[in-house]
C-alpha cells in the first residue's frame, strides 16, 4: 500500500490539475499587485 507524499487538505477544487491551479493563483496575485501599484 502506497502512502501519499503530502496531503492537500481537501480534494475540492475548481481546477482539474494542480499546475492549472498554481497558474491561476499566480495570475490572480499578479493582477492584485498591478491593481495596488496603479492605486498608489
C-alpha positions in Angstrom: 0.0 0.0 0.0 1.5 3.3 -1.1 1.2 6.4 1.1 0.8 9.9 -0.3 3.8 12.2 -0.1 1.7 15.1 1.1 -2.0 15.9 1.8 -3.6 18.8 0.0 -6.1 19.1 2.8 -9.0 19.0 0.5 -9.9 17.5 -2.8 -12.4 20.3 -3.6 -11.0 22.4 -6.4 -12.4 24.4 -9.3 -9.4 23.3 -11.3 -8.6 20.0 -12.9 -4.9 19.9 -12.1 -2.5 21.4 -9.5 -0.5 23.1 -12.3 -3.6 24.9 -13.6 -4.5 25.9 -10.0 -1.0 27.3 -9.4 -1.1 29.2 -12.6 -4.5 30.7 -11.7 -3.2 31.7 -8.3 -0.1 33.3 -9.9 -2.3 35.3 -12.4 -4.6 36.4 -9.6 -1.7 37.6 -7.4 -0.2 39.4 -10.4 -3.5 41.2 -11.1 -3.8 42.2 -7.4 -0.2 43.5 -7.4 -0.8 45.6 -10.5 -4.0 46.9 -9.1 -2.3 48.0 -5.9 0.6 49.7 -7.9 -1.9 51.6 -10.0 -3.9 52.8 -7.0 -0.8 54.2 -5.2 
